[in-house]
Each structure stands twice: as C-alpha cells, then as structure tokens.
Amino acid sequence: MLGLSACATQEAGYAGNLQAMQEELQSLSKQINVSIGYPRCDSFTDCGVIATGYAPCGGPNNYKAYSKQLPTATNLRNLALRRVRLERDYNVAANLSGVCQIEIQPSVNCRAGVCTKVER
C-alpha cells in the first residue's frame, strides 16, 4: 500500500511539468530494460509479456518479453505499471492524440533460450 501511495504522490508532483514527466518516462524505460536484461528461458512457460507504454487514445502501445525466472520479476511489473500510468498522465497533460489503433497483446515463446514476443 505504501508503495502505491508513494507513486501516486510522485506522479501528482509533476503537476503538468512535461519535461520532468518525459525524463521520468525515459528513466523508467531504462530501468525496465536493465531489469529485463537477457531474458533467458528453458521453455515458453518461463516467459511472460508486459505492457510498458500507453497510447494517447487509450490502452497499451508497447509490450516487452521477459523471463519469469528473474528474481526481480515483481519489481519489473511494478516499474512497468508505473511507466504505463505515467505515460497515460503525460498524454493527458500534453493533450496528445493519435491514431486509435489497438495494440494486441503479443504471445511469447522461448526461442534458442531467449524469451521472444510473437506478434499475432
């Protein structure tokens, strides 16, 4: 509970400061990529896919494959959720609009020992 309220307080603290929001979005993207690293797997059940972006017209617009074997998988999910929420707030604050195209969540597979997105 405390973690979620801290995120809400931090996000509310941007108060329309688009530059600060962009910087935090970039920082979260880097943290997510570092956390995912090289997503090793033995089978497809070791793999997952997570939304890491939010489209201006609503809904996820980017997904990344990751290994569920990561000891930091919970932290990864929290980072991704923070990034999705912040990008949603950024889109509203910046009054962005875009082509309303729904991004379908890809499936994931283990190929050559690496978790990989499989576009539908």
C-alpha positions in Angstrom: 0.0 0.0 0.0 2.7 2.5 0.9 4.5 1.9 -2.4 1.4 2.7 -4.4 0.7 5.9 -2.4 4.3 7.0 -2.9 3.9 6.5 -6.7 0.7 8.5 -6.7 2.3 11.3 -4.7 5.3 11.4 -7.1 3.1 11.4 -10.2 0.9 14.1 -8.8 4.0 16.1 -8.0 4.7 16.6 -11.8 1.7 19.0 -11.9 1.9 19.3 -15.7 5.7 19.6 -15.8 6.0 17.8 -19.1 9.8 17.9 -19.2 10.0 16.2 -15.8 7.5 13.6 -16.9 9.5 12.9 -20.1 12.7 12.4 -18.1 10.9 10.0 -15.7 9.5 8.1 -18.6 13.0 7.7 -20.1 14.4 6.7 -16.7 11.7 4.1 -16.2 12.3 2.7 -19.7 16.0 2.3 -18.9 15.2 0.6 -15.6 12.8 -1.8 -17.3 15.3 -2.7 -20.0 18.0 -3.3 -17.4 15.7 -5.3 -15.3 14.7 -7.5 -18.3 18.3 -7.9 -19.4 18.8 -11.0 -21.5 15.5 -12.9 -20.9 16.7 -16.5 -20.6 14.3 -19.4 -20.7 14.2 -23.2 -20.8 10.6 -23.3 -22.1 7.8 -20.9 -23.0 6.3 -21.2 -19.5 9.4 -19.3 -18.3 8.4 -16.3 -20.3 5.9 -13.5 -19.9 5.0 -10.3 -21.7 4.3 -7.0 -20.0 2.8 -3.7 -21.2 5.4 -0.8 -21.0 3.6 2.0 -22.8 0.2 3.8 -23.1 -1.3 5.2 -26.3 -2.8 8.7 -26.4 -6.2 7.3 -27.3 -6.0 4.6 -24.6 -4.6 1.2 -23.9 -1.2 -0.3 -24.1 1.0 0.6 -27.1 4.2 -1.4 -26.3 5.0 -4.8 -24.9 8.2 -6.4 -23.8 9.0 -10.1 -23.3 10.7 -11.0 -20.0 11.8 -14.1 -18.1 9.6 -15.1 -15.2 12.8 -16.7 -13.8 14.0 -13.2 -12.9 14.4 -12.8 -9.2 13.2 -9.2 -9.7 10.1 -10.1 -11.8 7.8 -8.4 -9.2 10.0 -5.2 -9.4 9.8 -5.3 -13.2 6.0 -5.5 -13.1 5.9 -2.5 -10.7 8.3 -0.5 -12.9 6.1 -1.3 -16.0 2.9 -0.3 -14.2 4.5 3.0 -13.0 5.6 3.7 -16.6 2.2 2.9 -18.1 0.4 5.1 -15.6 2.9 8.0 -16.0 2.6 7.8 -19.8 -1.1 7.9 -19.6 -0.9 11.0 -17.4 1.7 12.6 -19.7 -0.6 12.0 -22.7 -3.4 13.8 -20.9 -1.2 16.7 -19.6 0.3 17.2 -23.1 -3.1 17.0 -24.7 -1.8 14.3 -27.1 -4.0 12.5 -29.6 -3.1 9.8 -32.1 -4.4 7.1 -34.4 -6.6 4.9 -32.3 -5.2 1.6 -33.1 -5.5 -1.2 -30.5 -2.2 -2.9 -29.8 -3.0 -6.6 -29.3 -1.0 -8.2 -26.5 1.5 -10.5 -28.2 2.1 -14.0 -27.1 5.6 -15.1 -26.0 7.8 -18.0 -26.8 11.2 -19.4 -25.8 13.4 -19.4 -28.9 17.0 -20.5 -28.6 16.9 -20.0 -24.9 15.5 -16.4 -25.1 12.0 -15.1 -24.3 10.7 -13.5 -27.5 7.4 -11.7 -28.4 5.3 -13.4 -31.0 3.2 -10.9 -32.9 -0.3 -12.1 -33.8 
